[in-house]
Amino acid sequence: MNAVAIYARYSSDQQRDASIEDQIRLCQERAAREGWRVRQCYTDHAISGASLIRPGVQALLQDAYAGQFGIILAESIDRLSRDQEDIAGIYKRLRFADVRLVTLSEGDVSELHVGLKGTMAALYLRDLADKTRRGLRGRVEAGKSGGGNSYGYDVVKQFNADGTPIRGDRTINENEAGIVRRIFDDYASGDSPRTIAARLNREKVPGPSGRGWGASTIHGHRERGIGILNNELYAGRIVWNRLRYIKDPSTGKRVSRINPVSEWINRPVPELRIIDDTLWDAARSRQVGLVSHRKSDRPDGFWDRRRPKTLFSGLLKCSCCGGGFVKVSQDRFGCATARNKGTCGNMLTIRRDAFEATILDGLQRHLMDPALCAIFAEEYTRHMNRLRIERSATRSAERGELSKIDLELDRVVQAIMDGVPGKRLAEKAAQLEGRKAELEKHLAAADDDSVLIHPNMANRYRDQVAALCAALTDDARRAEASELARGLVERVEFRPENGTLAIDLYGHLAGILNLASDNRKPAPDDRDGLRQIMLVAGIGFEPMTFRL
């Protein structure tokens, strides 16, 4: 195949969108010289090449697997990735998909390029990180900020004689500094961070992010130096290199780790002091005492370990404010916004075992009512038929083009037999053969028109959920059953009603249809453009309320 995809990326703030345009233009010129047909251009703007969590490169790999092109063209290997593991993985995937990787710098990429260039890119990233850290440490040694800005301070914008910015200077914001002093006073006097946050929110005092205050914004994490009460800059000290950040290779997200105390850099900055030593020590003493008290009260290490996820963690929402419903005691859940910020009036709580049993019962008995399923199946089938008609028309056009190509190839062969010079005919034949192979591959991969909705879907679904509920009590199968159960739920909303909590259960259409059809293939909505459709429990597809 001579169909080619172009990939371009830039990541640095020093670069701009014109960098993408330059890369694409150079790649298009190379494709034109080679006689390749550019099928599509894929781009990622201002995204680091140290991670594969990029929409452009993910779409590129997906389309490569689908056989939409036979060549990927980029400026250099490091445009695709600067990570050794990632670039090797990309290369192996493309080899499996029978797709060539060509770059303007390296030409046809081979295992040798992947090994050498991947190592060079990794060393470049390491060297860049070391140079950045050296520069930041130089600022801190000079009594300037090592990066970012804290609540209570403003960034000082000034420039050298040559116009370059002078970075790292801060000045006290008196309005915000007053709020910081108030927080320390209230906390040292015995108020909890939750009480302080709720009071500030009632008075509509903007928080550090411009939104409401939360308890965690105030108490933070003592060992990591996070939170208003732990920021030593308020006491006139810069503490730098307390944390280091590394990327999780599975998610691409940065994760912080605490450095040894011996590696911390401390520098006095008395001009930036907001809190005097007496108030700082009083707040610190109370904080340390509370942590010690909690640990001694809970010998099982309740406060020391990360709390495990429950069956529906992350799916529970408050219907009043949209905030999460989280664990507020050993076995009860409540609205996090109401407790941490005081901006929601839903103070009701619910036992974990009660709502989990109710949700599972709702999944089994209410979510797939037979009458509802009949209506849904009719509407779904109508929608599917319309999509199939559209696909059928496309396939018919492709089959017609394929027939024309066969006729054209027959004419080329006849012309050669008639003695016409073969150079131009050979080029024409190669183009026709390439397009023919592309059409045949696309038609071979076309979805079939099998029935997707089983006529007895509701009963099959209920039987499957019953087996799923049984599996949740089996230690050997609980982990897998939990993931399947979570896949059936889009969200669960808790709504106060007559002094108790009602539950609105929203089902996830893809998971429900897969479970109902016992199908291991991708869900129908992923294949047919129904990604945003949700099946809502209840009569007429309205939310069904299960009262506790």
Summary of the structure (lengths in Angstrom):
residues: 548
radius of gyration: 30.9
end to end distance: 62.1
largest distance: 102.8
contacts: 1550
relative contact order: 0.06
helix: 49%
strand: 17%
